[in-house]
Amino acid sequence: MANLGRSLASLALGAALGVAGAALAQPVTSEAPKPQFAQTIPDVSSDETLFAGAGVQVTATGDPDEDATLSAERDAEDHGILVIKDHETALLKVVADMPNPFVRQSASGGELLYRADSMRGCIAFAASQPRPAQGSSGHFVCRGNPYPTAAFYLGSYYNEIRQPEQALAVLDLGLVAGPNSPILIAERDAALASLQRWDDELAGSARGLAIANLSPKDHALMLRNRGYALTELKRLDEAQQAYE
Protein backbone atom coordinates (compact mmCIF):
# COMPACT_ATOMS: atom_id res chain seq x y z
CA MET A 1 0.00 0.00 0.00
CA ALA A 2 1.35 3.39 -0.91
CA ASN A 3 2.11 5.88 1.82
CA LEU A 4 0.47 9.22 1.12
CA GLY A 5 3.26 11.06 2.89
CA ARG A 6 5.96 9.89 0.54
CA SER A 7 6.99 11.45 -2.76
CA LEU A 8 4.41 11.19 -5.53
CA ALA A 9 4.94 10.20 -9.11
CA SER A 10 3.12 9.83 -12.37
CA LEU A 11 4.11 6.89 -14.47
CA ALA A 12 4.68 7.33 -18.19
CA LEU A 13 4.63 3.85 -19.67
CA GLY A 14 5.27 3.22 -23.36
CA ALA A 15 5.44 0.37 -25.79
CA ALA A 16 7.84 -1.63 -23.63
CA LEU A 17 4.86 -2.62 -21.50
CA GLY A 18 2.56 -3.06 -24.47
CA VAL A 19 0.31 -0.08 -23.80
CA ALA A 20 -2.35 0.74 -26.37
CA GLY A 21 -2.60 4.27 -26.01
CA ALA A 22 -13.06 7.50 12.34
CA ALA A 23 -13.83 6.82 13.62
CA LEU A 24 -15.63 4.59 16.16
CA ALA A 25 -19.09 5.60 17.29
CA GLN A 26 -17.71 8.18 19.70
CA PRO A 27 -16.63 11.86 19.50
CA VAL A 28 -13.99 12.51 16.83
CA THR A 29 -10.64 13.56 18.28
CA SER A 30 -8.69 16.54 17.01
CA GLU A 31 -5.97 14.26 15.63
CA ALA A 32 -7.31 12.50 12.57
CA PRO A 33 -6.02 8.98 12.00
CA LYS A 34 -3.89 8.58 8.92
CA PRO A 35 -5.95 6.99 6.13
CA GLN A 36 -5.00 3.34 5.87
CA PHE A 37 -6.83 1.98 2.89
CA ALA A 38 -6.03 0.84 -0.59
CA GLN A 39 -7.17 3.97 -2.38
CA THR A 40 -4.00 6.04 -2.11
CA ILE A 41 -1.70 8.04 -4.33
CA PRO A 42 1.07 6.05 -6.06
CA ASP A 43 4.50 6.87 -4.68
CA VAL A 44 8.08 6.12 -5.64
CA SER A 45 8.99 3.06 -3.63
CA SER A 46 11.71 0.45 -3.37
CA ASP A 47 10.13 -1.15 -6.44
CA GLU A 48 11.14 1.79 -8.63
CA THR A 49 14.18 -0.01 -10.04
CA LEU A 50 12.08 -3.08 -10.82
CA PHE A 51 9.48 -0.93 -12.55
CA ALA A 52 12.15 0.89 -14.58
CA GLY A 53 13.51 -2.46 -15.71
CA ALA A 54 10.05 -3.31 -17.00
CA GLY A 55 10.05 -0.22 -19.20
CA VAL A 56 8.57 2.32 -16.81
CA GLN A 57 9.68 5.93 -16.81
CA VAL A 58 9.00 7.73 -13.52
CA THR A 59 8.28 11.47 -13.81
CA ALA A 60 6.96 14.27 -11.58
CA THR A 61 3.27 14.16 -10.76
CA GLY A 62 2.03 17.53 -12.02
CA ASP A 63 -1.48 16.63 -10.82
CA PRO A 64 -3.05 19.48 -8.81
CA ASP A 65 -5.60 17.17 -7.17
CA GLU A 66 -2.88 14.88 -5.86
CA ASP A 67 -0.77 17.85 -4.75
CA ALA A 68 -3.68 19.50 -2.91
CA THR A 69 -4.55 16.27 -1.12
CA LEU A 70 -0.97 15.63 -0.08
CA SER A 71 -0.59 19.19 1.20
CA ALA A 72 -3.70 18.84 3.36
CA GLU A 73 -2.54 15.49 4.71
CA ARG A 74 0.85 16.84 5.74
CA ASP A 75 -0.73 19.82 7.46
CA ALA A 76 -3.25 17.65 9.32
CA GLU A 77 -0.49 15.34 10.51
CA ASP A 78 1.49 18.29 11.85
CA HIS A 79 -1.29 20.44 13.29
CA GLY A 80 -4.43 18.30 13.74
CA ILE A 81 -7.67 17.96 11.85
CA LEU A 82 -8.91 21.52 12.45
CA VAL A 83 -6.21 22.83 10.11
CA ILE A 84 -8.20 21.31 7.25
CA LYS A 85 -10.20 24.55 7.40
CA ASP A 86 -7.28 26.13 5.53
CA HIS A 87 -7.52 23.42 2.85
CA GLU A 88 -11.31 23.16 2.67
CA THR A 89 -11.73 25.00 -0.63
CA ALA A 90 -8.90 23.07 -2.30
CA LEU A 91 -10.18 19.69 -1.08
CA LEU A 92 -13.73 20.48 -2.16
CA LYS A 93 -12.33 21.16 -5.63
CA VAL A 94 -10.54 17.80 -5.57
CA VAL A 95 -13.81 16.04 -4.77
CA ALA A 96 -15.61 18.09 -7.44
CA ASP A 97 -12.95 17.07 -9.98
CA MET A 98 -13.77 13.39 -9.49
CA PRO A 99 -15.11 11.93 -12.74
CA ASN A 100 -18.89 11.55 -12.70
CA PRO A 101 -19.58 8.72 -13.11
CA PHE A 102 -16.30 7.67 -11.54
CA VAL A 103 -14.02 5.84 -13.96
CA ARG A 104 -10.39 4.94 -13.53
CA GLN A 105 -9.58 4.91 -17.23
CA SER A 106 -9.94 7.73 -19.77
CA ALA A 107 -8.36 8.72 -23.07
CA SER A 108 -7.59 12.15 -24.49
CA GLY A 109 -5.38 13.30 -27.35
CA GLY A 110 -3.89 9.87 -27.91
CA GLU A 111 -3.00 9.55 -24.21
CA LEU A 112 -4.44 6.88 -21.95
CA LEU A 113 -4.86 7.98 -18.32
CA TYR A 114 -5.42 5.50 -15.50
CA ARG A 115 -5.97 6.31 -11.82
CA ALA A 116 -4.60 3.52 -9.67
CA ASP A 117 -4.50 2.74 -5.96
CA SER A 118 -0.80 1.87 -6.00
CA MET A 119 2.18 1.72 -8.33
CA ARG A 120 1.67 -2.02 -8.64
CA GLY A 121 -1.86 -1.28 -9.78
CA CYS A 122 -0.43 0.96 -12.48
CA ILE A 123 1.89 -1.75 -13.71
CA ALA A 124 -0.78 -4.44 -13.62
CA PHE A 125 -3.15 -2.29 -15.69
CA ALA A 126 -0.44 -1.39 -18.19
CA ALA A 127 0.57 -5.03 -18.61
CA SER A 128 -3.05 -5.97 -19.29
CA GLN A 129 -3.26 -3.70 -22.33
CA PRO A 130 -2.71 -4.99 -25.88
CA ARG A 131 0.56 -4.07 -27.52
CA PRO A 132 0.37 -1.05 -29.85
CA ALA A 133 0.95 -1.41 -33.55
CA GLN A 134 4.57 -1.14 -34.64
CA GLY A 135 5.59 2.50 -34.87
CA SER A 136 2.67 3.65 -32.71
CA SER A 137 3.39 6.39 -30.19
CA GLY A 138 0.70 5.32 -27.73
CA HIS A 139 1.32 6.93 -24.35
CA PHE A 140 0.05 5.85 -20.95
CA VAL A 141 0.05 8.00 -17.81
CA CYS A 142 -0.83 6.54 -14.43
CA ARG A 143 -1.81 8.78 -11.56
CA GLY A 144 -3.18 8.27 -8.08
CA ASN A 145 -6.74 8.22 -6.79
CA PRO A 146 -6.82 11.16 -4.35
CA TYR A 147 -10.60 11.45 -4.11
CA PRO A 148 -11.25 9.06 -1.19
CA THR A 149 -8.42 10.66 0.79
CA ALA A 150 -9.66 14.19 0.16
CA ALA A 151 -13.16 13.11 1.19
CA PHE A 152 -11.83 11.51 4.37
CA TYR A 153 -10.11 14.66 5.56
CA LEU A 154 -13.11 16.82 4.73
CA GLY A 155 -15.50 14.38 6.40
CA SER A 156 -13.34 14.11 9.51
CA TYR A 157 -13.10 17.91 9.71
CA TYR A 158 -16.87 18.36 9.32
CA ASN A 159 -17.50 15.74 11.99
CA GLU A 160 -15.10 17.55 14.31
CA ILE A 161 -16.91 20.88 13.91
CA ARG A 162 -20.29 19.16 14.32
CA GLN A 163 -21.53 19.40 10.75
CA PRO A 164 -22.45 15.74 10.15
CA GLU A 165 -24.69 16.41 7.15
CA GLN A 166 -21.77 17.97 5.29
CA ALA A 167 -19.58 15.09 6.41
CA LEU A 168 -22.02 12.59 4.95
CA ALA A 169 -22.15 14.42 1.62
CA VAL A 170 -18.39 14.33 1.04
CA LEU A 171 -17.88 10.85 2.52
CA ASP A 172 -20.54 9.42 0.21
CA LEU A 173 -18.64 10.88 -2.74
CA GLY A 174 -15.37 9.47 -1.45
CA LEU A 175 -16.92 6.01 -1.20
CA VAL A 176 -17.75 6.15 -4.90
CA ALA A 177 -14.02 6.21 -5.68
CA GLY A 178 -13.02 4.07 -2.68
CA PRO A 179 -15.95 1.72 -1.97
CA ASN A 180 -13.92 -0.68 0.19
CA SER A 181 -12.34 1.89 2.47
CA PRO A 182 -12.94 0.93 6.14
CA ILE A 183 -11.87 4.34 7.43
CA LEU A 184 -14.33 6.16 5.15
CA ILE A 185 -17.11 3.83 6.28
CA ALA A 186 -16.16 4.34 9.92
CA GLU A 187 -16.06 8.13 9.54
CA ARG A 188 -19.46 7.97 7.87
CA ASP A 189 -20.75 5.91 10.83
CA ALA A 190 -19.56 8.69 13.15
CA ALA A 191 -21.63 11.22 11.20
CA LEU A 192 -24.67 8.93 11.30
CA ALA A 193 -24.24 8.50 15.06
CA SER A 194 -24.24 12.29 15.49
CA LEU A 195 -27.55 12.38 13.63
CA GLN A 196 -28.88 9.43 15.67
CA ARG A 197 -29.53 7.49 12.47
CA TRP A 198 -28.99 4.15 14.14
CA ASP A 199 -30.45 1.92 11.42
CA ASP A 200 -28.22 3.59 8.85
CA GLU A 201 -25.19 3.21 11.11
CA LEU A 202 -26.06 -0.47 11.50
CA ALA A 203 -26.17 -0.79 7.71
CA GLY A 204 -22.83 1.02 7.48
CA SER A 205 -21.15 -1.39 9.87
CA ALA A 206 -22.60 -4.29 7.86
CA ARG A 207 -21.08 -2.79 4.72
CA GLY A 208 -17.72 -2.60 6.44
CA LEU A 209 -17.92 -6.16 7.73
CA ALA A 210 -18.62 -7.38 4.18
CA ILE A 211 -15.26 -6.09 2.88
CA ALA A 212 -13.05 -8.98 1.80
CA ASN A 213 -9.79 -9.49 3.73
CA LEU A 214 -10.72 -6.94 6.39
CA SER A 215 -7.91 -6.49 8.89
CA PRO A 216 -8.54 -7.64 12.48
CA LYS A 217 -8.37 -4.01 13.67
CA ASP A 218 -10.92 -2.84 11.11
CA HIS A 219 -13.10 -5.88 11.80
CA ALA A 220 -13.16 -4.95 15.50
CA LEU A 221 -13.93 -1.33 14.65
CA MET A 222 -16.94 -2.32 12.55
CA LEU A 223 -18.20 -4.65 15.27
CA ARG A 224 -17.92 -1.86 17.83
CA ASN A 225 -19.90 0.47 15.57
CA ARG A 226 -22.47 -2.28 15.17
CA GLY A 227 -22.67 -2.76 18.93
CA TYR A 228 -23.12 0.96 19.50
CA ALA A 229 -25.99 1.19 17.01
CA LEU A 230 -27.66 -1.93 18.41
CA THR A 231 -27.43 -0.51 21.92
CA GLU A 232 -29.20 2.66 20.83
CA LEU A 233 -31.84 0.51 19.11
CA LYS A 234 -32.37 -1.37 22.42
CA ARG A 235 -31.30 -4.66 20.83
CA LEU A 236 -29.06 -5.36 23.76
CA ASP A 237 -28.45 -9.09 23.32
CA GLU A 238 -27.19 -8.49 19.78
CA ALA A 239 -25.15 -5.51 20.94
CA GLN A 240 -23.46 -7.62 23.62
CA GLN A 241 -22.64 -10.27 21.03
CA ALA A 242 -21.08 -7.66 18.72
CA TYR A 243 -18.98 -6.19 21.52
CA GLU A 244 -17.80 -9.59 22.67
C-alpha positions in Angstrom: 0.0 0.0 0.0 1.3 3.4 -0.9 2.1 5.9 1.8 0.5 9.2 1.1 3.3 11.1 2.9 6.0 9.9 0.5 7.0 11.4 -2.8 4.4 11.2 -5.5 4.9 10.2 -9.1 3.1 9.8 -12.4 4.1 6.9 -14.5 4.7 7.3 -18.2 4.6 3.8 -19.7 5.3 3.2 -23.4 5.4 0.4 -25.8 7.8 -1.6 -23.6 4.9 -2.6 -21.5 2.6 -3.1 -24.5 0.3 -0.1 -23.8 -2.3 0.7 -26.4 -2.6 4.3 -26.0 -13.1 7.5 12.3 -13.8 6.8 13.6 -15.6 4.6 16.2 -19.1 5.6 17.3 -17.7 8.2 19.7 -16.6 11.9 19.5 -14.0 12.5 16.8 -10.6 13.6 18.3 -8.7 16.5 17.0 -6.0 14.3 15.6 -7.3 12.5 12.6 -6.0 9.0 12.0 -3.9 8.6 8.9 -5.9 7.0 6.1 -5.0 3.3 5.9 -6.8 2.0 2.9 -6.0 0.8 -0.6 -7.2 4.0 -2.4 -4.0 6.0 -2.1 -1.7 8.0 -4.3 1.1 6.1 -6.1 4.5 6.9 -4.7 8.1 6.1 -5.6 9.0 3.1 -3.6 11.7 0.4 -3.4 10.1 -1.2 -6.4 11.1 1.8 -8.6 14.2 0.0 -10.0 12.1 -3.1 -10.8 9.5 -0.9 -12.5 12.1 0.9 -14.6 13.5 -2.5 -15.7 10.0 -3.3 -17.0 10.0 -0.2 -19.2 8.6 2.3 -16.8 9.7 5.9 -16.8 9.0 7.7 -13.5 8.3 11.5 -13.8 7.0 14.3 -11.6 3.3 14.2 -10.8 2.0 17.5 -12.0 -1.5 16.6 -10.8 -3.1 19.5 -8.8 -5.6 17.2 -7.2 -2.9 14.9 -5.9 -0.8 17.8 -4.7 -3.7 19.5 -2.9 -4.5 16.3 -1.1 -1.0 15.6 -0.1 -0.6 19.2 1.2 -3.7 18.8 3.4 -2.5 15.5 4.7 0.9 16.8 5.7 -0.7 19.8 7.5 -3.2 17.6 9.3 -0.5 15.3 10.5 1.5 18.3 11.8 -1.3 20.4 13.3 -4.4 18.3 13.7 -7.7 18.0 11.9 -8.9 21.5 12.5 -6.2 22.8 10.1 -8.2 21.3 7.3 -10.2 24.5 7.4 -7.3 26.1 5.5 -7.5 23.4 2.8 -11.3 23.2 2.7 -11.7 25.0 -0.6 -8.9 23.1 -2.3 -10.2 19.7 -1.1 -13.7 20.5 -2.2 -12.3 21.2 -5.6 -10.5 17.8 -5.6 -13.8 16.0 -4.8 -15.6 18.1 -7.4 -13.0 17.1 -10.0 -13.8 13.4 -9.5 -15.1 11.9 -12.7 -18.9 11.6 -12.7 -19.6 8.7 -13.1 -16.3 7.7 -11.5 -14.0 5.8 -14.0 -10.4 4.9 -13.5 -9.6 4.9 -17.2 -9.9 7.7 -19.8 -8.4 8.7 -23.1 -7.6 12.1 -24.5 -5.4 13.3 -27.4 -3.9 9.9 -27.9 -3.0 9.6 -24.2 -4.4 6.9 -21.9 -4.9 8.0 -18.3 -5.4 5.5 -15.5 -6.0 6.3 -11.8 -4.6 3.5 -9.7 -4.5 2.7 -6.0 -0.8 1.9 -6.0 2.2 1.7 -8.3 1.7 -2.0 -8.6 -1.9 -1.3 -9.8 -0.4 1.0 -12.5 1.9 -1.8 -13.7 -0.8 -4.4 -13.6 -3.2 -2.3 -15.7 -0.4 -1.4 -18.2 0.6 -5.0 -18.6 -3.1 -6.0 -19.3 -3.3 -3.7 -22.3 -2.7 -5.0 -25.9 0.6 -4.1 -27.5 0.4 -1.1 -29.8 1.0 -1.4 -33.5 4.6 -1.1 -34.6 5.6 2.5 -34.9 2.7 3.6 -32.7 3.4 6.4 -30.2 0.7 5.3 -27.7 1.3 6.9 -24.3 0.0 5.9 -20.9 0.0 8.0 -17.8 -0.8 6.5 -14.4 -1.8 8.8 -11.6 -3.2 8.3 -8.1 -6.7 8.2 -6.8 -6.8 11.2 -4.4 -10.6 11.4 -4.1 -11.2 9.1 -1.2 -8.4 10.7 0.8 -9.7 14.2 0.2 -13.2 13.1 1.2 -11.8 11.5 4.4 -10.1 14.7 5.6 -13.1 16.8 4.7 -15.5 14.4 6.4 -13.3 14.1 9.5 -13.1 17.9 9.7 -16.9 18.4 9.3 -17.5 15.7 12.0 -15.1 17.5 14.3 -16.9 20.9 13.9 -20.3 19.2 14.3 -21.5 19.4 10.7 -22.5 15.7 10.1 -24.7 16.4 7.2 -21.8 18.0 5.3 -19.6 15.1 6.4 -22.0 12.6 4.9 -22.1 14.4 1.6 -18.4 14.3 1.0 -17.9 10.9 2.5 -20.5 9.4 0.2 -18.6 10.9 -2.7 -15.4 9.5 -1.5 -16.9 6.0 -1.2 -17.8 6.1 -4.9 -14.0 6.2 -5.7 -13.0 4.1 -2.7 -16.0 1.7 -2.0 -13.9 -0.7 0.2 -12.3 1.9 2.5 -12.9 0.9 6.1 -11.9 4.3 7.4 -14.3 6.2 5.2 -17.1 3.8 6.3 -16.2 4.3 9.9 -16.1 8.1 9.5 -19.5 8.0 7.9 -20.7 5.9 10.8 -19.6 8.7 13.2 -21.6 11.2 11.2 -24.7 8.9 11.3 -24.2 8.5 15.1 -24.2 12.3 15.5 -27.5 12.4 13.6 -28.9 9.4 15.7 -29.5 7.5 12.5 -29.0 4.1 14.1 -30.4 1.9 11.4 -28.2 3.6 8.8 -25.2 3.2 11.1 -26.1 -0.5 11.5 -26.2 -0.8 7.7 -22.8 1.0 7.5 -21.2 -1.4 9.9 -22.6 -4.3 7.9 -21.1 -2.8 4.7 -17.7 -2.6 6.4 -17.9 -6.2 7.7 -18.6 -7.4 4.2 -15.3 -6.1 2.9 -13.0 -9.0 1.8 -9.8 -9.5 3.7 -10.7 -6.9 6.4 -7.9 -6.5 8.9 -8.5 -7.6 12.5 -8.4 -4.0 13.7 -10.9 -2.8 11.1 -13.1 -5.9 11.8 -13.2 -5.0 15.5 -13.9 -1.3 14.7 -16.9 -2.3 12.6 -18.2 -4.7 15.3 -17.9 -1.9 17.8 -19.9 0.5 15.6 -22.5 -2.3 15.2 -22.7 -2.8 18.9 -23.1 1.0 19.5 -26.0 1.2 17.0 -27.7 -1.9 18.4 -27.4 -0.5 21.9 -29.2 2.7 20.8 -31.8 0.5 19.1 -32.4 -1.4 22.4 -31.3 -4.7 20.8 -29.1 -5.4 23.8 -28.4 -9.1 23.3 -27.2 -8.5 19.8 -25.2 -5.5 20.9 -23.5 -7.6 23.6 -22.6 -10.3 21.0 -21.1 -7.7 18.7 -19.0 -6.2 21.5 -17.8 -9.6 22.7 
